[in-house]
């Protein structure tokens, strides 16, 4: 099967260098023609993508931020049941990206996947708004009506809409950041530098949406009505869809490379088939196609790297592998590039795992930070009290503050000392965030010690709110926001850059699963701690009345785990081998 390179060739008699006119990373326009540099991609295409992400995140957090209140007040669910329903839905929203990423990398490409799943998302949002507005579907319960019962239809339509949204977000979340990065030609030094800045502003747009959701939308839901509280995010999602489609003529597209799972399976099968076959000392003897292009659609060739040598057996050509018709069975013989794809994935996994503890720390903002704040003085003047959950706004404000500071001040200064184009390497950037997260737990623990000392000194054990301002919590929120700038954005950039070219959506989805696993780990730790510390009639670290507890011990536990996680991360990062791409991107006709 012959593959044809459709990139325009140079006319030696022409004064125009076509390498400068067209992108060299294999990207094409919406019609499948080579992308013209000055008419596509780059920052001119990014506002439509960033606008889409901002509005989509506003829609998501507009539901997620206050959903537990809707379930307890309108569905009359208990606190535990409501919390479980919210976490189950949130967890699903971070698992479904694996589905969307696989479809994007294997079959549809990122543009089509985002387009289709955005429409699914909007349909789910519309159904959710209808469920809160139409009299026969709207929950009839009020907070004081303990005997209220909902019909099967009311419950069914509501949860159906939620999980349609979860499916929709699964096709968007892993693809949008990668699709935005696709707008910058990786073979162009200037555009590659801009790509790093894109990830900063991408995360900035996420937090603008989250800020509006956690402030304005929560107020609308509590004071105006849930039909408006869900209706506004639905409109935001409609704007997100329109924003995305508006940039269609400007986008650069990377073609899907076929099923990445199939390629991984082929390397494993071929390696085990050649269990007893020795790997030659001269690695140049391993099988690879002779063309400059990789045989994988939308991918460059990868150079051989040392380590994980067992997988190299898949590229050892034996007598049984020789083919008379020029076609090699990939289940028996794989190219070096295919083997290096799997090596890249294996090497990424330890870095991925280090993000789980960080996500556990991050999850405290919606759990123990809120419970801690609930025992403090939330007054802002004589007539207004701040909901404890609203202090997460300071995390969002921290992100909004640090993104431009990092992009415009820290990177240029760091570049002078490190000589690195991005200021820090991606691994260094993530490591700095891990350190900052340790300090956030230390500060939270110190605030709790001060709170408990006040309780003990004034005998406030039975007092619901002690006279200690809730604003003492601002530093711990602000530090977590700062850590996000380094670790979460670093992860976005790292997983895109180090993922095999034809697996970028899948690796982005994998990075998102750390958030789900971090939440699950937090639940597990709380369960273990509660079970262990309440033995023999003790109240434990996290009792219902925190004045008798010691959640500061839990914060110390997380600080210790985060420190150990950071030390392991240092070892992992020293061992890590960066991928080495070579040749040109494969583009078929």
KOLKOLTI-768438 format. One record per atom (N, C-alpha, C): x, y, z; residue in one letter. Coordinates in steps of 0.05 Angstrom, whole numbers, plus 5000, padded with zeros to 4 digits. Each point is the difference from the previous one (the first is absolute). Layout:
N
XYZA
...
This chain:
589
501749765000X
498350245000X
501850255000X
499850164980X
501850234998X
498650245013X
501750165014X
499050245012X
501150244985X
498450204996X
500950234984X
500150255017X
502350135000X
500350255015X
498750234983X
498050125011X
498650214985X
501050285007X
502150025016X
501150275005X
501050124973X
499550254995X
501050124975X
503149994999X
501049974977X
503049994996X
501050274991X
502650035005X
501250264992X
500450024970X
499550234989X
500750064973X
502750155001X
502049874990X
502750125002X
500250264985X
498250064981X
500150254985X
498350225013X
498749925022X
498250195013X
501550155022X
499350255005X
501250155021X
498749955027X
497949854999X
498549945025X
500849735011X
500850005025X
500849755014X
497449885012X
499149784989X
497549885009X
500249895028X
502449945009X
500349915028X
499150235019X
500350254991X
499150225016X
497150064997X
498949924977X
497250054994X
498149815013X
500849745001X
498349795012X
501149895026X
498349915017X
500949875025X
501549744993X
501849925016X
501649764995X
499449785021X
497950035016X
499449805020X
497749814992X
499450004974X
498049824990X
497150105003X
499650245010X
497350105004X
498750074973X
497449985000X
498450064976X
497650185008X
498750124980X
497750165006X
497549835000X
497750135002X
497549855003X
499449834975X
501250084977X
499549864975X
502249784995X
501849975019X
502149804996X
502450094985X
500150264993X
502350114986X
502150105020X
502550014992X
502250105018X
499350275011X
500650055025X
499450255013X
502050224992X
498950224992X
501650244993X
500650155026X
502650045006X
500850125025X
498650265007X
500150194982X
499150275007X
496950024998X
498649794993X
497150024997X
498649815020X
501549855016X
498849805017X
501449985027X
498749885019X
501249945026X
501250245014X
502149945016X
501350205016X
498050145019X
500750245010X
498250135019X
497450094987X
499950034974X
497650094987X
497749805003X
500749755003X
497949795003X
499349955030X
501850085018X
499749935028X
497750135015X
499250254994X
497850125014X
497449844998X
499549874978X
497649834997X
500249755018X
502449895002X
500349765017X
499950085029X
501450225008X
499950095028X
497250095008X
498650134982X
497250075006X
498249765004X
500449794984X
498649765003X
500549875028X
502650005008X
500749875025X
498950175024X
500250264998X
499050175022X
497049955005X
498550004978X
497149975002X
499249725009X
501549804990X
499449725007X
500649965030X
502250115010X
500649975028X
498050155018X
499150234990X
497850155014X
497649825003X
499349864978X
497749825001X
500549775019X
502449884999X
500549775018X
500050085029X
501550215007X
500150085028X
497450135009X
498450104981X
497450105007X
498249785010X
500549764992X
498549765011X
501449895024X
502649954998X
501549865020X
500250155027X
500350264998X
500650155025X
497949995021X
497549994991X
497850015020X
498049774997X
500849794986X
498249774995X
499149875026X
501849985020X
499249875025X
497850155014X
499850264997X
497850155012X
497449954985X
500149964974X
497649944984X
498949735009X
501749815003X
499249735007X
498849995029X
501250145018X
499049995028X
497550175003X
499750214985X
497750185003X
497649934982X
500649914976X
497849944981X
499449704998X
502049845003X
499549714999X
499949875027X
500450175021X
499849915028X
501949765006X
502350004987X
502049805006X
501650075025X
500949795014X
501750055023X
502750094991X
501650115019X
502650114993X
501849794987X
500149765012X
501749794989X
499249924972X
497449964996X
499049914974X
500550224979X
499450255007X
500550224982X
502950024992X
501749985021X
502950024995X
500949784981X
499049765005X
500849774983X
499150044972X
497550104996X
499050054973X
501750204985X
500950215014X
501650214988X
502849884993X
501249865019X
502749894994X
500049794979X
497849844999X
499849794979X
499850144973X
498450214999X
499850144974X
502650144992X
501250135020X
502650144994X
502149794992X
500149785013X
501949794993X
499649904971X
497449974993X
499449914973X
500950214979X
499850265008X
500850214981X
503049994995X
501649885019X
502949984996X
500849734990X
498149814997X
500649744988X
499249994971X
497850124993X
499050004972X
502050124980X
501850195009X
502050104980X
501749784987X
500349775013X
501449784988X
498649904975X
497350015000X
498449924977X
500450204977X
499650265007X
500250214980X
502850014988X
502149965017X
502750014990X
500649784981X
499049765006X
500549774982X
498750054973X
497650105000X
498650054975X
501550214983X
501050215014X
501450224986X
502649904988X
501649855016X
502649914990X
499849784979X
497949845002X
499849764983X
498450064974X
497950155002X
498150014978X
499350284990X
498950175018X
498850254992X
501950234998X
502150015015X
501650245003X
498850185021X
501550205010X
499150165022X
497750194993X
500150114977X
497950204992X
497249875000X
499849784986X
497449874998X
499049895027X
501949905016X
499249905026X
499050225018X
501350235000X
499150235016X
497350104990X
499750014973X
497550104988X
497649825008X
500349744997X
497849815005X
499350005030X
502049985017X
499549975028X
499150275013X
500750234987X
499050255010X
496950024996X
499149894978X
497150004995X
498649815019X
501349775006X
498949825020X
499950145027X
502150145007X
500150155026X
497750205001X
499650164978X
497950205000X
497349875003X
499649774987X
497449865003X
499649925029X
502049905014X
499849935028X
499450245017X
501250234995X
499550245015X
497150104996X
499149984975X
497250084994X
498149825015X
500549745001X
498249825014X
500150055030X
502350075011X
500250075028X
498450255007X
500150204983X
498450245004X
497149954999X
499249834981X
497149924997X
499149865025X
501849825011X
499249855024X
499650185025X
501250244999X
499750185023X
498050224994X
498749994976X
498250224993X
497149904994X
499849784986X
497349904992X
498649895025X
497550095005X
498649925025X
500049705006X
499449844979X
499849715005X
502649875005X
502250134992X
502749885004X
501550135023X
499150245007X
501350165021X
499649875028X
502149965016X
499649895027X
498250185016X
497949895012X
498150175015X
500750055029X
502249885009X
500750015029X
501050275008X
499550075025X
501250235013X
501649905024X
501850185009X
501949925021X
498649895025X
497650115006X
498649925025X
498149764996X
499749914975X
498149794994X
501449735001X
500249885023X
501549755004X
498549764988X
497550024995X
498449774989X
499650024970X
501550184987X
499750034971X
501249764986X
498649914979X
500949774984X
500050084970X
502249934987X
500250064971X
499149774983X
499150054976X
499249784982X
502549894987X
499749764989X
502249874986X
500950174976X
498050124987X
500650174977X
501750245007X
499350135022X
501550235009X
502949935006X
500349785015X
502749925007X
501649904976X
498649854983X
501349884976X
501050214980X
498350214995X
500850204980X
502450165011X
499950065026X
502250155012X
502649854998X
500149755009X
502549864999X
500949924971X
498049964983X
500749964971X
501450244989X
499050245006X
501350244990X
502850035011X
500449935025X
502750035012X
502049824986X
499249754994X
501949814988X
500350044970X
498150134987X
500450094973X
502250225000X
499850185019X
502150215003X
502749875005X
500149805017X
502549865006X
501249884974X
498349894983X
500949894975X
501050224982X
498650224999X
500850234984X
502750115008X
500350045026X
502650115009X
502349814995X
499449744999X
502049804994X
501250024973X
498650124981X
501150044973X
501450264997X
499550195018X
501150274998X
502650025016X
499949925025X
502250055019X
502749914990X
500249754989X
502749914992X
501050114973X
498250134986X
500650084972X
500650304998X
498750175016X
500150294996X
502850105004X
501449935022X
502750105004X
501949904979X
499749754991X
501749894979X
499450144973X
497550044995X
499250134975X
501150294999X
499950145023X
501250265001X
503050004995X
501349805012X
502949984995X
500749924971X
498149864987X
500449934972X
500250244982X
499150235010X
500050254983X
502850124997X
501949885015X
502750104998X
501949794988X
501350074979X
501849824985X
502349925017X
500249745007X
502149905018X
502750024987X
500250014973X
502650024987X
501050284997X
498350205008X
500750284998X
500850105028X
502550105003X
501050075026X
498350225013X
499250204984X
498450225011X
497349915009X
498649844984X
497449905007X
500149805023X
502149855002X
500349815022X
500250145027X
501350235000X
500350175024X
497250105008X
498450084981X
497350105006X
498249795011X
500549754992X
498449775010X
500049985030X
502450045012X
500349995029X
498350215013X
499950244989X
498350225010X
497149934997X
499249864979X
497249934996X
498949845024X
501549815010X
499149845022X
499450175025X
501650215005X
499550185022X
497350144997X
499550114976X
497550144995X
497649824998X
500549754992X
497849805000X
499049965028X
501949965019X
499249965028X
498750255012X
501050234991X
498850265008X
497150014992X
499349924975X
497350014991X
498249815015X
501149775009X
498549815017X
499150145025X
501850155012X
499550115026X
498250254999X
500050144977X
498150214996X
497149895001X
499649784986X
497449865000X
499349915028X
501949885014X
499549905027X
499350235019X
501450234997X
499550225017X
497150104998X
499050034975X
497350094996X
498049805011X
500649744996X
498249795009X
499849995031X
502350025013X
500049975030X
499150255014X
499650224986X
499150255012X
497250084990X
499950084975X
497450104989X
497949784998X
500849774989X
498049794996X
499049885026X
501849965020X
499149905026X
498050195012X
500550264998X
498150205011X
497449984985X
500049974974X
497549984984X
498449755009X
501449785003X
498749755008X
498750025027X
501450145019X
499050025027X
497850215003X
500150214984X
498250235005X
498050054978X
500549914976X
498150044978X
498449754993X
501449784997X
498649754993X
501849814984X
499549745003X
501749814987X
499549984969X
497650084991X
499650004972X
501850214986X
500550235014X
501950194990X
502849915005X
500449885023X
502749905008X
501149794981X
498249844987X
500849814980X
499850114972X
498150194996X
499650124974X
502350164990X
501250165019X
502350164992X
502449834991X
500749795014X
502249824990X
499349874973X
497449954995X
499249894975X
500650204977X
499350265005X
500650214981X
503150024996X
501549975022X
502950014998X
501049784982X
498849765003X
500949774983X
499350054971X
497750134995X
499350074972X
502150194989X
500850205016X
502150184991X
502649854995X
500649815017X
502549844996X
500049854973X
497749894993X
499749864975X
500450194976X
498650235002X
500250204979X
502950114997X
501350045023X
502850105000X
501849804985X
499649755006X
501849804988X
499649984970X
497550004991X
499549974971X
500850264985X
500050235014X
500750254987X
502950004990X
501749855012X
502850004992X
500749784980X
498049864990X
500549774983X
502050054977X
499650224986X
501750064976X
502950065008X
500650065025X
502750075009X
501549765012X
498649785007X
501349795015X
501949834983X
502049905014X
501849804988X
499349735013X
500049794984X
499049745009X
502349804997X
500249825020X
501849774998X
498249754995X
500849854980X
498349764993X
500449785020X
497849855006X
500249785019X
501849784990X
501449875018X
502049804992X
499249725002X
497449945004X
499149735004X
500149935030X
498949775007X
499749925028X
502749985014X
500650175020X
502549985015X
500149745017X
497749915009X
499949765016X
500849754983X
499350014974X
500849784983X
503050004996X
501250234996X
502950024997X
501549915025X
498950075023X
501349915025X
499849705003X
497749894993X
499649715002X
501949854980X
500450124977X
501849874980X
502849995010X
501050215014X
502750005010X
500349795022X
498049985018X
500149805021X
499949724990X
498249944980X
499849744989X
502649924986X
501150184983X
502449954986X
502449955019X
500150155022X
502149975019X
499949735014X
497649915008X
499849745013X
500449774981X
499350044975X
500649794980X
503049964997X
501550215004X
502949974997X
501550015027X
498749875019X
501049995028X
503049925000X
500749804985X
502749895000X
501850124979X
499050204986X
501650124979X
501850225012X
502649994996X
501750215012X
499850264984X
500350225015X
500050274988X
502850074991X
500550074975X
502850064992X
501150245014X
502749995004X
501350225014X
499850264983X
500249974974X
499850224982X
497050054994X
498950205013X
497150054998X
499250104972X
501950084984X
499450084973X
498949774983X
500449765010X
499149764986X
497049945005X
498850155018X
497149965005X
498450104977X
497649894996X
498450054977X
498750285001X
500350154978X
498750254996X
499750054970X
497950144992X
499650064972X
502250204991X
500749994975X
502250164990X
499350294994X
497450054995X
499150274994X
500450195023X
500050264995X
500250195021X
497450005017X
497849924988X
497550005014X
499649745017X
498550035021X
499149775015X
497749864985X
499549755006X
497749864987X
497550075015X
500250135023X
497650075016X
499050274991X
497550024993X
498850244991X
500250225021X
500850244992X
500250235018X
502349985020X
502049844994X
502249965019X
502750034987X
502050095015X
502749994991X
501349745009X
502349944989X
501649785010X
501150075027X
500549795016X
501250045026X
502749855000X
502150135010X
502649875002X
500049795022X
501749804998X
500349805020X
501150125026X
498949915023X
501150085026X
500749765016X
502050035018X
500749775017X
497949965021X
500149765012X
498149935020X
497649854989X
498649855017X
497749844992X
500849834976X
502349875001X
501149874977X
498349764991X
498549895019X
498349774992X
498150074977X
499050255001X
498250084979X
501450024972X
502650045001X
501550014975X
499849744984X
499449785013X
499849754986X
497950014978X
498050175004X
497950024980X
501050114973X
502350145001X
501250124976X
502449844990X
500549775012X
502249824990X
498949844977X
501250034977X
499149864975X
501249724999X
498349795000X
501049734998X
499349884973X
500849764995X
499549864974X
497049974996X
498649945021X
497149964998X
498550264994X
501350235004X
498750264995X
500250094972X
501849894985X
500550094972X
497549954983X
499350204985X
497749984983X
500750034970X
498849844984X
500650014971X
498450224986X
497750075011X
498350204987X
500550285010X
502050045017X
500650275010X
498350095023X
498249825009X
498250085023X
500949845024X
500550135022X
500849875025X
497650005019X
499649775013X
497949975019X
500750145026X
498650225007X
500750165024X
499749855026X
498649775000X
499849845024X
502549825004X
501850004980X
502549855002X
502450194999X
499850214985X
502350194997X
499050285001X
501050165019X
499250285003X
502450194994X
499450244992X
502150194995X
501150115027X
502450124999X
501150125023X
498150225011X
498850154982X
498250225008X
497749895016X
498949774991X
497749885014X
500949915028X
502449885002X
501049915026X
500550255018X
501150214989X
500650245016X
497450145009X
497849964985X
497450115009X
499349875027X
500249745001X
499449865025X
501950075022X
502650024994X
502050095020X
499250275011X
499250184983X
499350275009X
497749995019X
498049844994X
497649975018X
500949885027X
501749795000X
500949885025X
501550205017X
501750164987X
501650205015X
498350225011X
497850064987X
498250215010X
498549925025X
499449745003X
498349905021X
500950075028X
502649985007X
500950085027X
499550305005X
500550174979X
499550285003X
497050055005X
498449854985X
497150025003X
499249925029X
501149795011X
499349915026X
500750205022X
502150164995X
500850205020X
497950225003X
498350034980X
497950205001X
497649935017X
499849755008X
497749915016X
500050125028X
502350005013X
500250125027X
499450304998X
501050134979X
499550294996X
497050044997X
498649834985X
497150034996X
498549955026X
501149845018X
498849955026X
500150265017X
502350134999X
500350265014X
498050204988X
499950014974X
498150184986X
497149965008X
499349755004X
497249935006X
499150105028X
501950075017X
499350095027X
498550274999X
500350154978X
498550254998X
497049965001X
499049774990X
497249964999X
499049825023X
501849935018X
499349825023X
500950135026X
502349935010X
500950095027X
500450305002X
500850134979X
500350295002X
497250125005X
497949904987X
497350105003X
499049955029X
500649755009X
499149935027X
501550175021X
502550044996X
501650185018X
498850285000X
499550104976X
498850274998X
497350025012X
498549785000X
497350005012X
500050045030X
502249975013X
500250045029X
501050285008X
500750164979X
501250265005X
498050234995X
500850245006X
498350234997X
500050094971X
497749964986X
499850064972X
498750274994X
499950175021X
498750264997X
501650194983X
498750144983X
501250224984X
498250245004X
500450145022X
498250225008X
497849885017X
498250185009X
497949915019X
497849844988X
499650004973X
497749884988X
500649794979X
502549934995X
500749824979X
502049795009X
499449754993X
501849785007X
500949864974X
502549934999X
501249874977X
499649705003X
498749864980X
499949715001X
502949895000X
500649815018X
502749895001X
501149904974X
498249884983X
500949904974X
500950224981X
499050245005X
500750234982X
502950095003X
501449915021X
502750085002X
501849874979X
499049804986X
501549894977X
500450214978X
498650225002X
500450224981X
502950105002X
501249985024X
502750105004X
502049814986X
499349754997X
501749824984X
499950094970X
497550064991X
499750094972X
501450264995X
499750195019X
501450264998X
503049975000X
500949805015X
502949955001X
501049914973X
498549824987X
500749914973X
500050234980X
497850165001X
499850224982X
502350205004X
500950035025X
502350185006X
502649884990X
500549745005X
502649894995X
500549934971X
497949954984X
500549944971X
501550224986X
499050255000X
501650204986X
502750065013X
500149985027X
502650045014X
502049794991X
499149754999X
501849784991X
500950044971X
498050064983X
500650024971X
501750244993X
499550235014X
501350254992X
502450075017X
500249905025X
502250075018X
501849775007X
498849785010X
501649785011X
501549864977X
498749944978X
501349864978X
502450164989X
499750264993X
502350154990X
502450005019X
499450045027X
502150015020X
501449725002X
498349795001X
501149735003X
501749934975X
499150094977X
501449944975X
502950105001X
500450235013X
502750125002X
501949825015X
498949865021X
501749845017X
500249714991X
497949894989X
500049724992X
500849964971X
499650214984X
500649984971X
497949834985X
497949925015X
497949844987X
498050194988X
499149934976X
498150174985X
497450065016X
499149805015X
497550035015X
500550095028X
502450075007X
500650085028X
500849765017X
498149825002X
500449745014X
499449774981X
501249775005X
499049774985X
497349935011X
498549844985X
497449925009X
500149855026X
502049835004X
500249845025X
500750195023X
501750204996X
500750195021X
497550165008X
498450074980X
497650165006X
498149845017X
499549754993X
498249845016X
501149965028X
502649965003X
501249965026X
499650245018X
500350244989X
499650255016X
497150005011X
498149924983X
497250005009X
499649805023X
501349774998X
499849805022X
501050115026X
502250154999X
501150135025X
498050205011X
498950174983X
498150205010X
497649875013X
499149774989X
497749865011X
500549905029X
502549935005X
500849925027X
499550245020X
500950244991X
499750235017X
497050075005X
498349944980X
497150065003X
498949835023X
500949745002X
499149835022X
501150095027X
502550095000X
501250105024X
498550245011X
499450194982X
498550245008X
497249925010X
498749824986X
497349915010X
500249885027X
502149845005X
500449885027X
500550225021X
501650204994X
500650225019X
497450165006X
498450054980X
497550145005X
498249845018X
499949734996X
498449835017X
501050005029X
502650005003X
501250015028X
499250255014X
500150234986X
499150255011X
497149995008X
498449884982X
497149985006X
499549835025X
501349775001X
499649825023X
501150125026X
502150164999X
501050145024X
498050205010X
498650134982X
497950195008X
497749865013X
499349764988X
497849845011X
500749925029X
502549905003X
500949905027X
500250235020X
501150234991X
500450225018X
497450125010X
497950024983X
497550125008X
497749815004X
500749744999X
498049795004X
497650034980X
500850014974X
498050044979X
499249734988X
500349785015X
499649734988X
497249964988X
497950125013X
497349964990X
499050234983X
501850184994X
499250244984X
500249934971X
497950074985X
499849934971X
502150154984X
500350265005X
502050164986X
501650165021X
502649964999X
501750155019X
500850274988X
500750195017X
500650274990X
502850024988X
500549844979X
502550014985X
499350034971X
500950214987X
499150064973X
500649774980X
498149954983X
500449804979X
502250084980X
500750255000X
502050104981X
502849905007X
500349885024X
502649875006X
500549774980X
498049914986X
500449784981X
501150094973X
499950264995X
500850104974X
502849904991X
502050005018X
502749914991X
500149724989X
498549815013X
500149724992X
498649974972X
497950154995X
498850004974X
501850124979X
501350225008X
501750154981X
502449824992X
501149855019X
502349834995X
499249774981X
497749895004X
499149794982X
499750114972X
498950244997X
499850134974X
502750034987X
502050085016X
502750044989X
501249734991X
499549795016X
501049734993X
498849904974X
497450074995X
498749924975X
501550114976X
500950255002X
501350134977X
502549844992X
501349885019X
502449854994X
499449714993X
498449875017X
499649714996X
497949934979X
497650115003X
497949934981X
500650104971X
501050244998X
500750104973X
502449864990X
501949945018X
502349844992X
499349734989X
497949885013X
499149744991X
498750024972X
498450214996X
498850044973X
502250014978X
502050165006X
502250034980X
501649754997X
500749875023X
501649765000X
498749774985X
497449955006X
498649784988X
499650044970X
499750254992X
499850054971X
502749974986X
502150115012X
502650004988X
501349734999X
499749845021X
501449755002X
498349764991X
497550054995X
498349784989X
500849954971X
499949754991X
500449954971X
498150174984X
500950094976X
498450194984X
497149904996X
499749754996X
497349894993X
498549905025X
501050085024X
498649925025X
499550235018X
500150254990X
499950235017X
497450035015X
497849954987X
497450035014X
499849795022X
500949764994X
499849785020X
501750065024X
502450114996X
501750075023X
498950245016X
498750194986X
498650225014X
497849895018X
498549804990X
497949885015X
501249855024X
502249874996X
501349865022X
500850195023X
501050244992X
500750195021X
497650095016X
497750014987X
497550095014X
499149805021X
500749744996X
499249805019X
501350035027X
502250155002X
501250055026X
498150155019X
498350174988X
498150155017X
497949815012X
499049824983X
498149805011X
501349825021X
502449904994X
501449835019X
500850155026X
500650264997X
500750165024X
497650025018X
497650044989X
497650015016X
499449745013X
500349784985X
499649745012X
501949945022X
502650084997X
502049965020X
499450165026X
499050244996X
499250175023X
497749865015X
498149894986X
497849855013X
501149765016X
501849864987X
501249765013X
501650085026X
501650224998X
501550095023X
498250095023X
497950144994X
498150095020X
498649765013X
499349804984X
498749765011X
501949855019X
502549974991X
502049855017X
500650165025X
500450264998X
500650175023X
497749995020X
497550034990X
497750005017X
499749735015X
500349784985X
499849745012X
502249955021X
502450094995X
502249965018X
499950175025X
499250254997X
500250195022X
497550015017X
497949864993X
497550005016X
499749745016X
502149845001X
499949755015X
500050075030X
498949815016X
499950025029X
498550255009X
498050084985X
498350225008X
501150284996X
502350024986X
501250274995X
498450144978X
500150275001X
498650164981X
501350014972X
502649945000X
501549994974X
500950274990X
501449994978X
501150254988X
497950174987X
497949874988X
498150154985X
497149945010X
499450095024X
497349955011X
498050204988X
497449955006X
498050194990X
500450285012X
500950015025X
500750265012X
503050024999X
501050164981X
502950024996X
501450135023X
498650135019X
501350125023X
501249785019X
499049764997X
501149775015X
502049844984X
500450084975X
501649834982X
502850114996X
501349894980X
502850094993X
500449974970X
498550164984X
500549984971X
502750114993X
501350145019X
502850084995X
501849764997X
499449785014X
501549754997X
499749894971X
497650034990X
499549904972X
501650174980X
500150275005X
501550174983X
503049935002X
501049945024X
502849915003X
500549754985X
498049815001X
500349754986X
500350054970X
498450184989X
500250064971X
502650144994X
500950175018X
502650144996X
502349794999X
499949805018X
502049795000X
499949834974X
497549924993X
499749854975X
501050164976X
499450265000X
500850174977X
503050024999X
501350015024X
502950025001X
501349744989X
498949785009X
501049744990X
499649984970X
497650094991X
499449994972X
502050174984X
500750235011X
501950184986X
502849874999X
500849865021X
502749875000X
500049784979X
497849854998X
499849794980X
500050124972X
498650234998X
499950144974X
502850094991X
501750085019X
502750084993X
501549774987X
499749765012X
501349764989X
498949934972X
497350024998X
498849944974X
500950194978X
500150265007X
500750204980X
502949974991X
501749915019X
502849964992X
500349764981X
498249815003X
500149754984X
498750054973X
498250204998X
498450034977X
501650064975X
499349874978X
501350044974X
498050144981X
500750244991X
498350144981X
499949864973X
497750014987X
499749884974X
501750174980X
500949864979X
501650144979X
498749954973X
498650204991X
498749984974X
501950094978X
499749874976X
501750074978X
498349974974X
501150084978X
498649984974X
497750204998X
498149934984X
497750184995X
497449855007X
497950165003X
497449885006X
498949854976X
498849775005X
498849844978X
497250114994X
499550074976X
497450094991X
499349854974X
497849855001X
499149854976X
498150174984X
499849924975X
498250154982X
497149935007X
